[in-house]
Amino acid sequence: MMVPVFYPKGGTLRNPTNGGRILEIPYVAADVETTGLSAADGHRVCEFALLRFLRGKVIDSFVSLVNPLRPIDPGASAVNGITDAMVVRAPTFADLLPRILDFLADDPLVFHNAPFDLSFLRSEARIAGGSWPGNRVIDTLTLARRTGRFRSHSLPSICRELGIGSTFHRAEADAWAAGKLLLHLHEER
């Protein structure tokens, strides 16, 4: 499935639906932490963060650990610091999906490496008996690559170079960094 995106027009990220500047409307920066690297291999979401930005500031958020109903791989836990003990009493994604969908509304979504996060979110929605919404998506990884400025395109590397954040690999910190990175990439245009 092709992910709809916002495209640069005249040096400004514009909403293709109404031509408005993306930074003048609310957008939701999102990130997930997972039990492993691939939803296709049965890995699941163990944490998510949704941060609504408006004019560069977080105005609302929805962040939760998620019981993945399976063990977290040691390699994943080593990266994100989330353990089985931390999620055992957390709600399942199916329990959270209605609130997630209400929170997202029709706002555009911002991810760093959107295909990764969306593969998990679509899989979780499907397992829960629903579907992931078709909100427009902005991928800061794609935008960063287009600049040709960065040697490494990982979120921590780009953000350290730009002075954005200092903690990574937890959903809320990474969503915040992606939301702020969008602002920096917009300013550089």
C-alpha positions in Angstrom: 0.0 0.0 0.0 1.4 3.4 -1.0 1.7 5.8 1.9 0.3 9.3 1.0 2.8 12.1 1.9 3.1 15.8 2.0 5.3 17.1 -0.8 7.5 20.2 -0.9 6.1 22.9 -3.1 8.0 26.1 -3.7 10.4 25.3 -0.8 7.6 24.8 1.7 6.0 21.6 2.9 2.4 21.9 1.7 -0.7 19.9 2.4 -1.8 18.6 -1.0 -5.4 18.6 0.0 -5.8 22.3 0.7 -2.4 23.9 -0.2 -1.9 25.1 3.4 1.5 25.0 5.1 1.9 21.8 7.1 3.4 23.7 10.0 0.3 25.8 10.4 -2.0 22.8 11.0 -1.8 20.2 13.8 0.2 17.1 13.0 0.8 13.9 15.1 4.4 12.7 15.5 4.3 9.0 16.2 6.7 6.2 17.1 6.5 2.6 18.3 8.8 0.4 20.2 8.5 -3.3 19.3 9.3 -6.8 20.5 11.6 -7.3 17.4 12.3 -6.1 13.9 9.5 -7.4 11.8 5.7 -7.5 12.2 5.7 -10.2 9.4 7.7 -12.4 11.8 5.0 -12.0 14.5 6.7 -9.2 16.5 4.3 -6.8 18.2 4.2 -3.2 19.5 5.2 -2.9 23.2 5.0 0.9 23.4 3.6 3.8 21.3 3.6 7.5 21.5 1.4 10.0 19.7 2.3 13.7 20.1 0.1 16.4 18.6 2.2 19.4 17.5 0.9 22.8 16.5 3.4 25.6 15.5 6.3 23.6 17.0 4.8 22.8 20.4 3.3 19.6 21.7 -0.3 20.4 22.6 -1.6 16.9 23.4 -0.2 13.4 23.7 -1.2 9.8 24.1 1.6 7.5 25.2 1.3 3.9 26.6 3.2 0.7 27.2 1.4 -2.1 25.4 1.1 -5.8 26.4 2.4 -7.5 23.3 1.0 -10.9 24.4 4.4 -12.4 23.6 8.0 -12.1 25.0 10.1 -9.1 24.1 13.3 -10.3 22.3 16.4 -9.7 24.3 17.9 -7.7 21.4 14.9 -5.4 21.3 14.9 -5.0 25.1 18.6 -4.1 24.9 17.8 -1.2 22.5 14.6 0.2 24.0 15.0 -0.8 27.6 11.5 -2.3 27.8 11.1 -5.6 29.6 8.4 -8.2 29.8 7.8 -7.2 33.5 7.1 -3.6 32.4 4.4 -4.6 29.9 2.7 -7.6 31.7 -0.1 -5.4 33.2 -0.3 -2.9 30.3 -3.4 -2.8 28.1 -3.3 -4.7 24.8 -3.2 -2.9 21.5 -6.8 -4.1 20.8 -7.8 -2.4 24.1 -6.1 0.9 23.0 -7.1 1.0 19.3 -10.4 2.9 19.7 -8.6 5.6 21.8 -5.7 5.7 19.3 -8.1 6.3 16.4 -10.0 9.0 18.2 -6.8 10.7 19.1 -5.5 10.7 15.5 -8.6 12.1 13.9 -7.7 13.2 10.4 -4.4 14.9 11.4 -1.3 14.1 9.3 1.2 11.7 10.9 4.9 12.2 11.1 7.3 9.3 11.5 11.0 8.7 11.1 11.1 5.6 8.8 7.3 5.5 8.3 7.3 2.0 6.6 8.7 0.4 9.8 6.2 1.9 12.2 3.3 1.6 9.8 3.9 -2.1 9.2 3.5 -2.7 13.0 0.5 -0.4 13.4 -1.3 -1.9 10.4 -0.6 -5.4 11.7 -1.8 -4.5 15.2 -5.0 -2.9 13.9 -5.6 -6.0 11.8 -5.0 -8.4 14.7 -7.4 -6.2 16.8 -10.1 -6.7 14.1 -9.9 -3.2 12.8 -7.8 -1.3 10.2 -5.3 1.5 10.4 -6.6 4.8 9.1 -5.4 6.4 5.8 -4.1 9.7 7.4 -1.5 11.5 5.3 2.0 10.6 6.3 5.2 12.6 6.4 8.4 10.6 6.7 11.3 12.6 8.1 13.7 9.9 7.0 12.8 10.5 3.4 13.0 14.3 3.8 16.4 14.1 5.6 17.8 11.9 2.8 16.7 14.4 0.2 18.8 17.2 1.8 22.0 15.3 1.1 23.3 16.8 4.3 23.6 13.9 6.7 26.1 11.0 6.6 23.9 8.8 8.7 20.1 9.0 8.5 19.3 7.4 11.8 17.0 9.6 14.0 19.6 9.8 16.8 22.4 10.8 14.4 20.5 13.5 12.6 19.0 14.9 15.8 22.4 15.0 17.6 23.8 16.9 14.6 20.9 19.4 14.8 20.9 19.6 18.6 17.5 18.0 19.0 17.0 15.8 22.1 19.4 13.6 23.8 17.4 10.4 24.7 16.3 8.0 22.0 14.8 4.5 21.6 11.7 5.1 23.7 8.5 6.0 21.8 7.8 9.3 23.4 11.4 10.6 23.0 11.5 9.4 19.4 8.1 10.9 18.5 9.1 14.2 20.0 12.4 14.1 18.1 10.6 13.3 14.8 8.2 16.1 15.3 11.0 18.6 16.0 13.1 17.2 13.1 10.2 18.1 10.8 10.5 21.7 11.9 14.3 21.8 11.3 14.0 20.2 7.9 11.3 22.7 7.0 13.5 25.6 8.1 16.3 24.4 5.9 14.2 24.5 2.7 
